Each structure stands twice: as structure tokens, then as C-alpha cells.
């Protein structure tokens, strides 16, 4: 897709790890485009064992 990014656009990034027939984990990061660049809707946690 070659659509130029523009302020007001919103996106999600959903990385996933799956072990077939055992388990799966998907993280959801949501962000939007501002006049000065990308911004998080909610800042991600620094680590799975450090919830900030």
C-alpha cells in the first residue's frame, strides 16, 4: 500500500507468538499519526514483568 501517512490516521500493530495446539499470545499496540509524527494511544509497558 502506497497511501501517504497523514495526521489523524490510526493504526494497530499486533505481533503474535503461537505454539500450535498449545497456546498463543498476541499483543496489540495502537497509535496515530500527528503533525509531528507517530504517537501512542497508550504507552506500552516497559516489560512483561515491569508494569510501570
ModelCIF file with pLDDT and N, C-alpha, C, O atoms, coordinates in Angstrom:
data_MODEL
#
_entry.id   MODEL 
#
_entity.id                         1 
_entity.type                       polymer 
_entity.pdbx_number_of_molecules   1 
#
_entity_poly.entity_id                      1 
_entity_poly.type                           'polypeptide(L)' 
_entity_poly.nstd_linkage                   no 
_entity_poly.nstd_monomer                   no 
_entity_poly.pdbx_seq_one_letter_code       
;(UNK)(UNK)(UNK)(UNK)(UNK)(UNK)(UNK)(UNK)(UNK)(UNK)(UNK)(UNK)(UNK)(UNK)(UNK)(UNK)
(UNK)(UNK)(UNK)(UNK)(UNK)(UNK)(UNK)(UNK)(UNK)(UNK)(UNK)(UNK)(UNK)(UNK)(UNK)(UNK)
(UNK)(UNK)(UNK)(UNK)(UNK)(UNK)(UNK)(UNK)(UNK)(UNK)(UNK)(UNK)(UNK)(UNK)(UNK)(UNK)
(UNK)(UNK)(UNK)(UNK)
;
_entity_poly.pdbx_seq_one_letter_code_can   XXXXXXXXXXXXXXXXXXXXXXXXXXXXXXXXXXXXXXXXXXXXXXXXXXXX 
_entity_poly.pdbx_strand_id                 A 
#
loop_
_entity_poly_seq.entity_id 
_entity_poly_seq.num 
_entity_poly_seq.mon_id 
_entity_poly_seq.hetero 
1 1  UNK n 
1 2  UNK n 
1 3  UNK n 
1 4  UNK n 
1 5  UNK n 
1 6  UNK n 
1 7  UNK n 
1 8  UNK n 
1 9  UNK n 
1 10 UNK n 
1 11 UNK n 
1 12 UNK n 
1 13 UNK n 
1 14 UNK n 
1 15 UNK n 
1 16 UNK n 
1 17 UNK n 
1 18 UNK n 
1 19 UNK n 
1 20 UNK n 
1 21 UNK n 
1 22 UNK n 
1 23 UNK n 
1 24 UNK n 
1 25 UNK n 
1 26 UNK n 
1 27 UNK n 
1 28 UNK n 
1 29 UNK n 
1 30 UNK n 
1 31 UNK n 
1 32 UNK n 
1 33 UNK n 
1 34 UNK n 
1 35 UNK n 
1 36 UNK n 
1 37 UNK n 
1 38 UNK n 
1 39 UNK n 
1 40 UNK n 
1 41 UNK n 
1 42 UNK n 
1 43 UNK n 
1 44 UNK n 
1 45 UNK n 
1 46 UNK n 
1 47 UNK n 
1 48 UNK n 
1 49 UNK n 
1 50 UNK n 
1 51 UNK n 
1 52 UNK n 
#
_struct_asym.id          A 
_struct_asym.entity_id   1 
#
loop_
_ma_qa_metric.id 
_ma_qa_metric.mode 
_ma_qa_metric.name 
_ma_qa_metric.software_group_id 
_ma_qa_metric.type 
1 global pLDDT . pLDDT 
2 local  pLDDT . pLDDT 
#
_ma_qa_metric_global.metric_id      1 
_ma_qa_metric_global.metric_value   88.83 
_ma_qa_metric_global.model_id       1 
_ma_qa_metric_global.ordinal_id     1 
#
loop_
_ma_qa_metric_local.label_asym_id 
_ma_qa_metric_local.label_comp_id 
_ma_qa_metric_local.label_seq_id 
_ma_qa_metric_local.metric_id 
_ma_qa_metric_local.metric_value 
_ma_qa_metric_local.model_id 
_ma_qa_metric_local.ordinal_id 
A UNK 1  2 86.00 1 1  
A UNK 2  2 95.00 1 2  
A UNK 3  2 93.00 1 3  
A UNK 4  2 94.00 1 4  
A UNK 5  2 93.00 1 5  
A UNK 6  2 96.00 1 6  
A UNK 7  2 97.00 1 7  
A UNK 8  2 96.00 1 8  
A UNK 9  2 97.00 1 9  
A UNK 10 2 96.00 1 10 
A UNK 11 2 93.00 1 11 
A UNK 12 2 91.00 1 12 
A UNK 13 2 88.00 1 13 
A UNK 14 2 90.00 1 14 
A UNK 15 2 88.00 1 15 
A UNK 16 2 92.00 1 16 
A UNK 17 2 93.00 1 17 
A UNK 18 2 95.00 1 18 
A UNK 19 2 95.00 1 19 
A UNK 20 2 95.00 1 20 
A UNK 21 2 95.00 1 21 
A UNK 22 2 96.00 1 22 
A UNK 23 2 93.00 1 23 
A UNK 24 2 94.00 1 24 
A UNK 25 2 91.00 1 25 
A UNK 26 2 87.00 1 26 
A UNK 27 2 82.00 1 27 
A UNK 28 2 86.00 1 28 
A UNK 29 2 87.00 1 29 
A UNK 30 2 92.00 1 30 
A UNK 31 2 93.00 1 31 
A UNK 32 2 97.00 1 32 
A UNK 33 2 96.00 1 33 
A UNK 34 2 97.00 1 34 
A UNK 35 2 96.00 1 35 
A UNK 36 2 96.00 1 36 
A UNK 37 2 93.00 1 37 
A UNK 38 2 93.00 1 38 
A UNK 39 2 96.00 1 39 
A UNK 40 2 94.00 1 40 
A UNK 41 2 92.00 1 41 
A UNK 42 2 84.00 1 42 
A UNK 43 2 83.00 1 43 
A UNK 44 2 77.00 1 44 
A UNK 45 2 75.00 1 45 
A UNK 46 2 76.00 1 46 
A UNK 47 2 78.00 1 47 
A UNK 48 2 72.00 1 48 
A UNK 49 2 77.00 1 49 
A UNK 50 2 69.00 1 50 
A UNK 51 2 60.00 1 51 
A UNK 52 2 59.00 1 52 
#
loop_
_atom_site.group_PDB 
_atom_site.id 
_atom_site.type_symbol 
_atom_site.label_atom_id 
_atom_site.label_alt_id 
_atom_site.label_comp_id 
_atom_site.label_asym_id 
_atom_site.label_entity_id 
_atom_site.label_seq_id 
_atom_site.pdbx_PDB_ins_code 
_atom_site.Cartn_x 
_atom_site.Cartn_y 
_atom_site.Cartn_z 
_atom_site.occupancy 
_atom_site.B_iso_or_equiv 
_atom_site.pdbx_formal_charge 
_atom_site.auth_seq_id 
_atom_site.auth_comp_id 
_atom_site.auth_asym_id 
_atom_site.auth_atom_id 
_atom_site.pdbx_PDB_model_num 
ATOM 1   N N  . UNK A 1 1  ? 0.847  -1.177  0.000  1.00 86.00 ? 1  UNK A N  1 
ATOM 2   C CA . UNK A 1 1  ? 0.000  0.000   0.000  1.00 86.00 ? 1  UNK A CA 1 
ATOM 3   C C  . UNK A 1 1  ? 0.893  1.240   0.000  1.00 86.00 ? 1  UNK A C  1 
ATOM 4   O O  . UNK A 1 1  ? 1.796  1.355   0.829  1.00 86.00 ? 1  UNK A O  1 
ATOM 5   N N  . UNK A 1 2  ? 0.651  2.137   -0.897 1.00 95.00 ? 2  UNK A N  1 
ATOM 6   C CA . UNK A 1 2  ? 1.495  3.335   -1.006 1.00 95.00 ? 2  UNK A CA 1 
ATOM 7   C C  . UNK A 1 2  ? 0.768  4.600   -0.541 1.00 95.00 ? 2  UNK A C  1 
ATOM 8   O O  . UNK A 1 2  ? 1.164  5.710   -0.899 1.00 95.00 ? 2  UNK A O  1 
ATOM 9   N N  . UNK A 1 3  ? -0.306 4.433   0.265  1.00 93.00 ? 3  UNK A N  1 
ATOM 10  C CA . UNK A 1 3  ? -1.040 5.579   0.790  1.00 93.00 ? 3  UNK A CA 1 
ATOM 11  C C  . UNK A 1 3  ? -0.128 6.392   1.707  1.00 93.00 ? 3  UNK A C  1 
ATOM 12  O O  . UNK A 1 3  ? 0.433  5.840   2.653  1.00 93.00 ? 3  UNK A O  1 
ATOM 13  N N  . UNK A 1 4  ? 0.030  7.688   1.447  1.00 94.00 ? 4  UNK A N  1 
ATOM 14  C CA . UNK A 1 4  ? 0.857  8.509   2.340  1.00 94.00 ? 4  UNK A CA 1 
ATOM 15  C C  . UNK A 1 4  ? 0.225  8.611   3.727  1.00 94.00 ? 4  UNK A C  1 
ATOM 16  O O  . UNK A 1 4  ? -0.993 8.726   3.856  1.00 94.00 ? 4  UNK A O  1 
ATOM 17  N N  . UNK A 1 5  ? 1.062  8.568   4.758  1.00 93.00 ? 5  UNK A N  1 
ATOM 18  C CA . UNK A 1 5  ? 0.565  8.752   6.112  1.00 93.00 ? 5  UNK A CA 1 
ATOM 19  C C  . UNK A 1 5  ? 0.192  10.205  6.320  1.00 93.00 ? 5  UNK A C  1 
ATOM 20  O O  . UNK A 1 5  ? 0.867  11.106  5.822  1.00 93.00 ? 5  UNK A O  1 
ATOM 21  N N  . UNK A 1 6  ? -0.893 10.432  7.062  1.00 96.00 ? 6  UNK A N  1 
ATOM 22  C CA . UNK A 1 6  ? -1.368 11.792  7.301  1.00 96.00 ? 6  UNK A CA 1 
ATOM 23  C C  . UNK A 1 6  ? -1.909 11.899  8.725  1.00 96.00 ? 6  UNK A C  1 
ATOM 24  O O  . UNK A 1 6  ? -2.403 10.918  9.279  1.00 96.00 ? 6  UNK A O  1 
ATOM 25  N N  . UNK A 1 7  ? -1.815 13.096  9.318  1.00 97.00 ? 7  UNK A N  1 
ATOM 26  C CA . UNK A 1 7  ? -2.354 13.285  10.665 1.00 97.00 ? 7  UNK A CA 1 
ATOM 27  C C  . UNK A 1 7  ? -3.809 12.816  10.744 1.00 97.00 ? 7  UNK A C  1 
ATOM 28  O O  . UNK A 1 7  ? -4.610 13.043  9.838  1.00 97.00 ? 7  UNK A O  1 
ATOM 29  N N  . UNK A 1 8  ? -4.117 12.153  11.866 1.00 96.00 ? 8  UNK A N  1 
ATOM 30  C CA . UNK A 1 8  ? -5.461 11.644  12.078 1.00 96.00 ? 8  UNK A CA 1 
ATOM 31  C C  . UNK A 1 8  ? -5.617 10.170  11.755 1.00 96.00 ? 8  UNK A C  1 
ATOM 32  O O  . UNK A 1 8  ? -6.575 9.540   12.204 1.00 96.00 ? 8  UNK A O  1 
ATOM 33  N N  . UNK A 1 9  ? -4.685 9.601   10.977 1.00 97.00 ? 9  UNK A N  1 
ATOM 34  C CA . UNK A 1 9  ? -4.762 8.172   10.676 1.00 97.00 ? 9  UNK A CA 1 
ATOM 35  C C  . UNK A 1 9  ? -4.423 7.372   11.936 1.00 97.00 ? 9  UNK A C  1 
ATOM 36  O O  . UNK A 1 9  ? -3.582 7.787   12.734 1.00 97.00 ? 9  UNK A O  1 
ATOM 37  N N  . UNK A 1 10 ? -5.084 6.223   12.107 1.00 96.00 ? 10 UNK A N  1 
ATOM 38  C CA . UNK A 1 10 ? -4.876 5.353   13.268 1.00 96.00 ? 10 UNK A CA 1 
ATOM 39  C C  . UNK A 1 10 ? -4.464 3.967   12.796 1.00 96.00 ? 10 UNK A C  1 
ATOM 40  O O  . UNK A 1 10 ? -4.884 3.503   11.736 1.00 96.00 ? 10 UNK A O  1 
ATOM 41  N N  . UNK A 1 11 ? -3.630 3.313   13.608 1.00 93.00 ? 11 UNK A N  1 
ATOM 42  C CA . UNK A 1 11 ? -3.098 2.012   13.239 1.00 93.00 ? 11 UNK A CA 1 
ATOM 43  C C  . UNK A 1 11 ? -3.010 1.102   14.452 1.00 93.00 ? 11 UNK A C  1 
ATOM 44  O O  . UNK A 1 11 ? -2.997 1.562   15.594 1.00 93.00 ? 11 UNK A O  1 
ATOM 45  N N  . UNK A 1 12 ? -2.951 -0.188  14.187 1.00 91.00 ? 12 UNK A N  1 
ATOM 46  C CA . UNK A 1 12 ? -2.603 -1.143  15.236 1.00 91.00 ? 12 UNK A CA 1 
ATOM 47  C C  . UNK A 1 12 ? -1.508 -2.053  14.702 1.00 91.00 ? 12 UNK A C  1 
ATOM 48  O O  . UNK A 1 12 ? -1.456 -2.367  13.513 1.00 91.00 ? 12 UNK A O  1 
ATOM 49  N N  . UNK A 1 13 ? -0.644 -2.464  15.605 1.00 88.00 ? 13 UNK A N  1 
ATOM 50  C CA . UNK A 1 13 ? 0.412  -3.420  15.313 1.00 88.00 ? 13 UNK A CA 1 
ATOM 51  C C  . UNK A 1 13 ? 0.152  -4.586  16.256 1.00 88.00 ? 13 UNK A C  1 
ATOM 52  O O  . UNK A 1 13 ? 0.100  -4.389  17.470 1.00 88.00 ? 13 UNK A O  1 
ATOM 53  N N  . UNK A 1 14 ? -0.012 -5.795  15.727 1.00 90.00 ? 14 UNK A N  1 
ATOM 54  C CA . UNK A 1 14 ? -0.438 -6.919  16.550 1.00 90.00 ? 14 UNK A CA 1 
ATOM 55  C C  . UNK A 1 14 ? 0.515  -8.111  16.400 1.00 90.00 ? 14 UNK A C  1 
ATOM 56  O O  . UNK A 1 14 ? 0.167  -9.114  15.776 1.00 90.00 ? 14 UNK A O  1 
ATOM 57  N N  . UNK A 1 15 ? 1.725  -7.996  16.980 1.00 88.00 ? 15 UNK A N  1 
ATOM 58  C CA . UNK A 1 15 ? 2.642  -9.133  16.907 1.00 88.00 ? 15 UNK A CA 1 
ATOM 59  C C  . UNK A 1 15 ? 2.069  -10.326 17.664 1.00 88.00 ? 15 UNK A C  1 
ATOM 60  O O  . UNK A 1 15 ? 1.339  -10.165 18.642 1.00 88.00 ? 15 UNK A O  1 
ATOM 61  N N  . UNK A 1 16 ? 2.411  -11.529 17.196 1.00 92.00 ? 16 UNK A N  1 
ATOM 62  C CA . UNK A 1 16 ? 1.812  -12.735 17.750 1.00 92.00 ? 16 UNK A CA 1 
ATOM 63  C C  . UNK A 1 16 ? 2.839  -13.865 17.822 1.00 92.00 ? 16 UNK A C  1 
ATOM 64  O O  . UNK A 1 16 ? 3.678  -14.015 16.935 1.00 92.00 ? 16 UNK A O  1 
ATOM 65  N N  . UNK A 1 17 ? 2.758  -14.650 18.887 1.00 93.00 ? 17 UNK A N  1 
ATOM 66  C CA . UNK A 1 17 ? 3.547  -15.870 19.020 1.00 93.00 ? 17 UNK A CA 1 
ATOM 67  C C  . UNK A 1 17 ? 2.555  -17.012 19.214 1.00 93.00 ? 17 UNK A C  1 
ATOM 68  O O  . UNK A 1 17 ? 1.672  -16.935 20.068 1.00 93.00 ? 17 UNK A O  1 
ATOM 69  N N  . UNK A 1 18 ? 2.702  -18.071 18.420 1.00 95.00 ? 18 UNK A N  1 
ATOM 70  C CA . UNK A 1 18 ? 1.800  -19.219 18.524 1.00 95.00 ? 18 UNK A CA 1 
ATOM 71  C C  . UNK A 1 18 ? 2.616  -20.507 18.567 1.00 95.00 ? 18 UNK A C  1 
ATOM 72  O O  . UNK A 1 18 ? 3.516  -20.718 17.755 1.00 95.00 ? 18 UNK A O  1 
ATOM 73  N N  . UNK A 1 19 ? 2.286  -21.351 19.518 1.00 95.00 ? 19 UNK A N  1 
ATOM 74  C CA . UNK A 1 19 ? 2.795  -22.716 19.550 1.00 95.00 ? 19 UNK A CA 1 
ATOM 75  C C  . UNK A 1 19 ? 1.586  -23.581 19.205 1.00 95.00 ? 19 UNK A C  1 
ATOM 76  O O  . UNK A 1 19 ? 0.701  -23.760 20.043 1.00 95.00 ? 19 UNK A O  1 
ATOM 77  N N  . UNK A 1 20 ? 1.532  -24.121 17.987 1.00 95.00 ? 20 UNK A N  1 
ATOM 78  C CA . UNK A 1 20 ? 0.349  -24.857 17.545 1.00 95.00 ? 20 UNK A CA 1 
ATOM 79  C C  . UNK A 1 20 ? -0.095 -25.933 18.543 1.00 95.00 ? 20 UNK A C  1 
ATOM 80  O O  . UNK A 1 20 ? 0.715  -26.679 19.093 1.00 95.00 ? 20 UNK A O  1 
ATOM 81  N N  . UNK A 1 21 ? -1.395 -25.980 18.748 1.00 95.00 ? 21 UNK A N  1 
ATOM 82  C CA . UNK A 1 21 ? -2.036 -26.941 19.655 1.00 95.00 ? 21 UNK A CA 1 
ATOM 83  C C  . UNK A 1 21 ? -1.634 -26.778 21.118 1.00 95.00 ? 21 UNK A C  1 
ATOM 84  O O  . UNK A 1 21 ? -1.903 -27.656 21.938 1.00 95.00 ? 21 UNK A O  1 
ATOM 85  N N  . UNK A 1 22 ? -0.983 -25.642 21.454 1.00 96.00 ? 22 UNK A N  1 
ATOM 86  C CA . UNK A 1 22 ? -0.585 -25.422 22.854 1.00 96.00 ? 22 UNK A CA 1 
ATOM 87  C C  . UNK A 1 22 ? -1.096 -24.084 23.363 1.00 96.00 ? 22 UNK A C  1 
ATOM 88  O O  . UNK A 1 22 ? -1.900 -24.041 24.294 1.00 96.00 ? 22 UNK A O  1 
ATOM 89  N N  . UNK A 1 23 ? -0.629 -22.969 22.750 1.00 93.00 ? 23 UNK A N  1 
ATOM 90  C CA . UNK A 1 23 ? -1.064 -21.654 23.207 1.00 93.00 ? 23 UNK A CA 1 
ATOM 91  C C  . UNK A 1 23 ? -0.679 -20.592 22.187 1.00 93.00 ? 23 UNK A C  1 
ATOM 92  O O  . UNK A 1 23 ? 0.069  -20.852 21.244 1.00 93.00 ? 23 UNK A O  1 
ATOM 93  N N  . UNK A 1 24 ? -1.199 -19.407 22.394 1.00 94.00 ? 24 UNK A N  1 
ATOM 94  C CA . UNK A 1 24 ? -0.842 -18.268 21.564 1.00 94.00 ? 24 UNK A CA 1 
ATOM 95  C C  . UNK A 1 24 ? -0.957 -16.989 22.370 1.00 94.00 ? 24 UNK A C  1 
ATOM 96  O O  . UNK A 1 24 ? -1.765 -16.900 23.295 1.00 94.00 ? 24 UNK A O  1 
ATOM 97  N N  . UNK A 1 25 ? -0.152 -16.003 22.022 1.00 91.00 ? 25 UNK A N  1 
ATOM 98  C CA . UNK A 1 25 ? -0.180 -14.697 22.672 1.00 91.00 ? 25 UNK A CA 1 
ATOM 99  C C  . UNK A 1 25 ? -0.116 -13.644 21.584 1.00 91.00 ? 25 UNK A C  1 
ATOM 100 O O  . UNK A 1 25 ? 0.728  -13.717 20.690 1.00 91.00 ? 25 UNK A O  1 
ATOM 101 N N  . UNK A 1 26 ? -1.013 -12.658 21.658 1.00 87.00 ? 26 UNK A N  1 
ATOM 102 C CA . UNK A 1 26 ? -0.964 -11.548 20.715 1.00 87.00 ? 26 UNK A CA 1 
ATOM 103 C C  . UNK A 1 26 ? -0.989 -10.254 21.509 1.00 87.00 ? 26 UNK A C  1 
ATOM 104 O O  . UNK A 1 26 ? -1.835 -10.066 22.384 1.00 87.00 ? 26 UNK A O  1 
ATOM 105 N N  . UNK A 1 27 ? -0.060 -9.368  21.200 1.00 82.00 ? 27 UNK A N  1 
ATOM 106 C CA . UNK A 1 27 ? -0.029 -8.030  21.788 1.00 82.00 ? 27 UNK A CA 1 
ATOM 107 C C  . UNK A 1 27 ? -0.683 -7.072  20.808 1.00 82.00 ? 27 UNK A C  1 
ATOM 108 O O  . UNK A 1 27 ? -0.610 -7.268  19.595 1.00 82.00 ? 27 UNK A O  1 
ATOM 109 N N  . UNK A 1 28 ? -1.317 -6.045  21.330 1.00 86.00 ? 28 UNK A N  1 
ATOM 110 C CA . UNK A 1 28 ? -1.942 -5.048  20.460 1.00 86.00 ? 28 UNK A CA 1 
ATOM 111 C C  . UNK A 1 28 ? -1.429 -3.674  20.841 1.00 86.00 ? 28 UNK A C  1 
ATOM 112 O O  . UNK A 1 28 ? -1.687 -3.191  21.943 1.00 86.00 ? 28 UNK A O  1 
ATOM 113 N N  . UNK A 1 29 ? -0.703 -3.046  19.932 1.00 87.00 ? 29 UNK A N  1 
ATOM 114 C CA . UNK A 1 29 ? -0.212 -1.682  20.106 1.00 87.00 ? 29 UNK A CA 1 
ATOM 115 C C  . UNK A 1 29 ? -1.010 -0.782  19.169 1.00 87.00 ? 29 UNK A C  1 
ATOM 116 O O  . UNK A 1 29 ? -1.134 -1.075  17.979 1.00 87.00 ? 29 UNK A O  1 
ATOM 117 N N  . UNK A 1 30 ? -1.553 0.318   19.705 1.00 92.00 ? 30 UNK A N  1 
ATOM 118 C CA . UNK A 1 30 ? -2.371 1.224   18.901 1.00 92.00 ? 30 UNK A CA 1 
ATOM 119 C C  . UNK A 1 30 ? -1.738 2.611   18.898 1.00 92.00 ? 30 UNK A C  1 
ATOM 120 O O  . UNK A 1 30 ? -1.345 3.127   19.945 1.00 92.00 ? 30 UNK A O  1 
ATOM 121 N N  . UNK A 1 31 ? -1.645 3.201   17.728 1.00 93.00 ? 31 UNK A N  1 
ATOM 122 C CA . UNK A 1 31 ? -1.028 4.521   17.615 1.00 93.00 ? 31 UNK A CA 1 
ATOM 123 C C  . UNK A 1 31 ? -1.705 5.313   16.514 1.00 93.00 ? 31 UNK A C  1 
ATOM 124 O O  . UNK A 1 31 ? -2.481 4.778   15.723 1.00 93.00 ? 31 UNK A O  1 
ATOM 125 N N  . UNK A 1 32 ? -1.392 6.611   16.481 1.00 97.00 ? 32 UNK A N  1 
ATOM 126 C CA . UNK A 1 32 ? -1.989 7.502   15.483 1.00 97.00 ? 32 UNK A CA 1 
ATOM 127 C C  . UNK A 1 32 ? -0.934 8.475   14.974 1.00 97.00 ? 32 UNK A C  1 
ATOM 128 O O  . UNK A 1 32 ? 0.095  8.691   15.615 1.00 97.00 ? 32 UNK A O  1 
ATOM 129 N N  . UNK A 1 33 ? -1.204 9.048   13.831 1.00 96.00 ? 33 UNK A N  1 
ATOM 130 C CA . UNK A 1 33 ? -0.285 9.992   13.196 1.00 96.00 ? 33 UNK A CA 1 
ATOM 131 C C  . UNK A 1 33 ? -0.666 11.407  13.624 1.00 96.00 ? 33 UNK A C  1 
ATOM 132 O O  . UNK A 1 33 ? -1.832 11.794  13.560 1.00 96.00 ? 33 UNK A O  1 
ATOM 133 N N  . UNK A 1 34 ? 0.339  12.175  14.064 1.00 97.00 ? 34 UNK A N  1 
ATOM 134 C CA . UNK A 1 34 ? 0.138  13.584  14.432 1.00 97.00 ? 34 UNK A CA 1 
ATOM 135 C C  . UNK A 1 34 ? 0.892  14.458  13.431 1.00 97.00 ? 34 UNK A C  1 
ATOM 136 O O  . UNK A 1 34 ? 1.525  13.947  12.507 1.00 97.00 ? 34 UNK A O  1 
ATOM 137 N N  . UNK A 1 35 ? 0.824  15.735  13.612 1.00 96.00 ? 35 UNK A N  1 
ATOM 138 C CA . UNK A 1 35 ? 1.561  16.671  12.749 1.00 96.00 ? 35 UNK A CA 1 
ATOM 139 C C  . UNK A 1 35 ? 3.072  16.472  12.866 1.00 96.00 ? 35 UNK A C  1 
ATOM 140 O O  . UNK A 1 35 ? 3.811  16.792  11.935 1.00 96.00 ? 35 UNK A O  1 
ATOM 141 N N  . UNK A 1 36 ? 3.537  15.943  14.005 1.00 96.00 ? 36 UNK A N  1 
ATOM 142 C CA . UNK A 1 36 ? 4.975  15.795  14.236 1.00 96.00 ? 36 UNK A CA 1 
ATOM 143 C C  . UNK A 1 36 ? 5.458  14.346  14.202 1.00 96.00 ? 36 UNK A C  1 
ATOM 144 O O  . UNK A 1 36 ? 6.634  14.086  14.453 1.00 96.00 ? 36 UNK A O  1 
ATOM 145 N N  . UNK A 1 37 ? 4.576  13.410  13.899 1.00 93.00 ? 37 UNK A N  1 
ATOM 146 C CA . UNK A 1 37 ? 4.986  12.011  13.826 1.00 93.00 ? 37 UNK A CA 1 
ATOM 147 C C  . UNK A 1 37 ? 3.975  11.098  14.493 1.00 93.00 ? 37 UNK A C  1 
ATOM 148 O O  . UNK A 1 37 ? 2.830  11.486  14.728 1.00 93.00 ? 37 UNK A O  1 
ATOM 149 N N  . UNK A 1 38 ? 4.406  9.884   14.797 1.00 93.00 ? 38 UNK A N  1 
ATOM 150 C CA . UNK A 1 38 ? 3.517  8.901   15.411 1.00 93.00 ? 38 UNK A CA 1 
ATOM 151 C C  . UNK A 1 38 ? 3.415  9.129   16.916 1.00 93.00 ? 38 UNK A C  1 
ATOM 152 O O  . UNK A 1 38 ? 4.355  9.614   17.545 1.00 93.00 ? 38 UNK A O  1 
ATOM 153 N N  . UNK A 1 39 ? 2.255  8.772   17.489 1.00 96.00 ? 39 UNK A N  1 
ATOM 154 C CA . UNK A 1 39 ? 2.040  8.868   18.932 1.00 96.00 ? 39 UNK A CA 1 
ATOM 155 C C  . UNK A 1 39 ? 1.211  7.665   19.378 1.00 96.00 ? 39 UNK A C  1 
ATOM 156 O O  . UNK A 1 39 ? 0.288  7.239   18.685 1.00 96.00 ? 39 UNK A O  1 
ATOM 157 N N  . UNK A 1 40 ? 1.558  7.125   20.551 1.00 94.00 ? 40 UNK A N  1 
ATOM 158 C CA . UNK A 1 40 ? 0.813  6.011   21.118 1.00 94.00 ? 40 UNK A CA 1 
ATOM 159 C C  . UNK A 1 40 ? -0.521 6.490   21.658 1.00 94.00 ? 40 UNK A C  1 
ATOM 160 O O  . UNK A 1 40 ? -0.607 7.600   22.184 1.00 94.00 ? 40 UNK A O  1 
ATOM 161 N N  . UNK A 1 41 ? -1.559 5.684   21.541 1.00 92.00 ? 41 UNK A N  1 
ATOM 162 C CA . UNK A 1 41 ? -2.785 5.947   22.292 1.00 92.00 ? 41 UNK A CA 1 
ATOM 163 C C  . UNK A 1 41 ? -2.531 5.627   23.763 1.00 92.00 ? 41 UNK A C  1 
ATOM 164 O O  . UNK A 1 41 ? -2.925 6.389   24.646 1.00 92.00 ? 41 UNK A O  1 
ATOM 165 N N  . UNK A 1 42 ? -1.875 4.503   24.022 1.00 84.00 ? 42 UNK A N  1 
ATOM 166 C CA . UNK A 1 42 ? -1.489 4.096   25.368 1.00 84.00 ? 42 UNK A CA 1 
ATOM 167 C C  . UNK A 1 42 ? -0.053 3.599   25.280 1.00 84.00 ? 42 UNK A C  1 
ATOM 168 O O  . UNK A 1 42 ? 0.256  2.696   24.502 1.00 84.00 ? 42 UNK A O  1 
ATOM 169 N N  . UNK A 1 43 ? 0.826  4.199   26.089 1.00 83.00 ? 43 UNK A N  1 
ATOM 170 C CA . UNK A 1 43 ? 2.231  3.791   26.076 1.00 83.00 ? 43 UNK A CA 1 
ATOM 171 C C  . UNK A 1 43 ? 2.360  2.309   26.420 1.00 83.00 ? 43 UNK A C  1 
ATOM 172 O O  . UNK A 1 43 ? 1.720  1.843   27.362 1.00 83.00 ? 43 UNK A O  1 
ATOM 173 N N  . UNK A 1 44 ? 3.172  1.561   25.678 1.00 77.00 ? 44 UNK A N  1 
ATOM 174 C CA . UNK A 1 44 ? 3.395  0.157   26.018 1.00 77.00 ? 44 UNK A CA 1 
ATOM 175 C C  . UNK A 1 44 ? 4.127  0.018   27.354 1.00 77.00 ? 44 UNK A C  1 
ATOM 176 O O  . UNK A 1 44 ? 4.842  0.925   27.779 1.00 77.00 ? 44 UNK A O  1 
ATOM 177 N N  . UNK A 1 45 ? 3.942  -1.110  27.997 1.00 75.00 ? 45 UNK A N  1 
ATOM 178 C CA . UNK A 1 45 ? 4.656  -1.391  29.242 1.00 75.00 ? 45 UNK A CA 1 
ATOM 179 C C  . UNK A 1 45 ? 6.131  -1.634  28.918 1.00 75.00 ? 45 UNK A C  1 
ATOM 180 O O  . UNK A 1 45 ? 6.446  -2.138  27.840 1.00 75.00 ? 45 UNK A O  1 
ATOM 181 N N  . UNK A 1 46 ? 7.039  -1.285  29.835 1.00 76.00 ? 46 UNK A N  1 
ATOM 182 C CA . UNK A 1 46 ? 8.470  -1.461  29.572 1.00 76.00 ? 46 UNK A CA 1 
ATOM 183 C C  . UNK A 1 46 ? 8.876  -2.935  29.435 1.00 76.00 ? 46 UNK A C  1 
ATOM 184 O O  . UNK A 1 46 ? 9.805  -3.252  28.692 1.00 76.00 ? 46 UNK A O  1 
ATOM 185 N N  . UNK A 1 47 ? 8.191  -3.830  30.143 1.00 78.00 ? 47 UNK A N  1 
ATOM 186 C CA . UNK A 1 47 ? 8.497  -5.255  30.089 1.00 78.00 ? 47 UNK A CA 1 
ATOM 187 C C  . UNK A 1 47 ? 7.332  -6.039  30.664 1.00 78.00 ? 47 UNK A C  1 
ATOM 188 O O  . UNK A 1 47 ? 6.530  -5.495  31.423 1.00 78.00 ? 47 UNK A O  1 
ATOM 189 N N  . UNK A 1 48 ? 7.232  -7.302  30.311 1.00 72.00 ? 48 UNK A N  1 
ATOM 190 C CA . UNK A 1 48 ? 6.126  -8.117  30.796 1.00 72.00 ? 48 UNK A CA 1 
ATOM 191 C C  . UNK A 1 48 ? 6.137  -8.255  32.321 1.00 72.00 ? 48 UNK A C  1 
ATOM 192 O O  . UNK A 1 48 ? 5.091  -8.451  32.939 1.00 72.00 ? 48 UNK A O  1 
ATOM 193 N N  . UNK A 1 49 ? 7.336  -8.151  32.924 1.00 77.00 ? 49 UNK A N  1 
ATOM 194 C CA . UNK A 1 49 ? 7.423  -8.269  34.376 1.00 77.00 ? 49 UNK A CA 1 
ATOM 195 C C  . UNK A 1 49 ? 7.616  -6.918  35.071 1.00 77.00 ? 49 UNK A C  1 
ATOM 196 O O  . UNK A 1 49 ? 7.898  -6.873  36.268 1.00 77.00 ? 49 UNK A O  1 
ATOM 197 N N  . UNK A 1 50 ? 7.464  -5.806  34.317 1.00 69.00 ? 50 UNK A N  1 
ATOM 198 C CA . UNK A 1 50 ? 7.568  -4.461  34.876 1.00 69.00 ? 50 UNK A CA 1 
ATOM 199 C C  . UNK A 1 50 ? 6.411  -3.650  34.308 1.00 69.00 ? 50 UNK A C  1 
ATOM 200 O O  . UNK A 1 50 ? 6.530  -3.051  33.239 1.00 69.00 ? 50 UNK A O  1 
ATOM 201 N N  . UNK A 1 51 ? 5.296  -3.632  35.021 1.00 60.00 ? 51 UNK A N  1 
ATOM 202 C CA . UNK A 1 51 ? 4.083  -2.983  34.511 1.00 60.00 ? 51 UNK A CA 1 
ATOM 203 C C  . UNK A 1 51 ? 4.071  -1.471  34.721 1.00 60.00 ? 51 UNK A C  1 
ATOM 204 O O  . UNK A 1 51 ? 3.027  -0.834  34.579 1.00 60.00 ? 51 UNK A O  1 
ATOM 205 N N  . UNK A 1 52 ? 5.203  -0.904  35.053 1.00 59.00 ? 52 UNK A N  1 
ATOM 206 C CA . UNK A 1 52 ? 5.321  0.534   35.150 1.00 59.00 ? 52 UNK A CA 1 
ATOM 207 C C  . UNK A 1 52 ? 4.828  1.024   36.442 1.00 59.00 ? 52 UNK A C  1 
ATOM 208 O O  . UNK A 1 52 ? 4.853  2.228   36.696 1.00 59.00 ? 52 UNK A O  1 
#
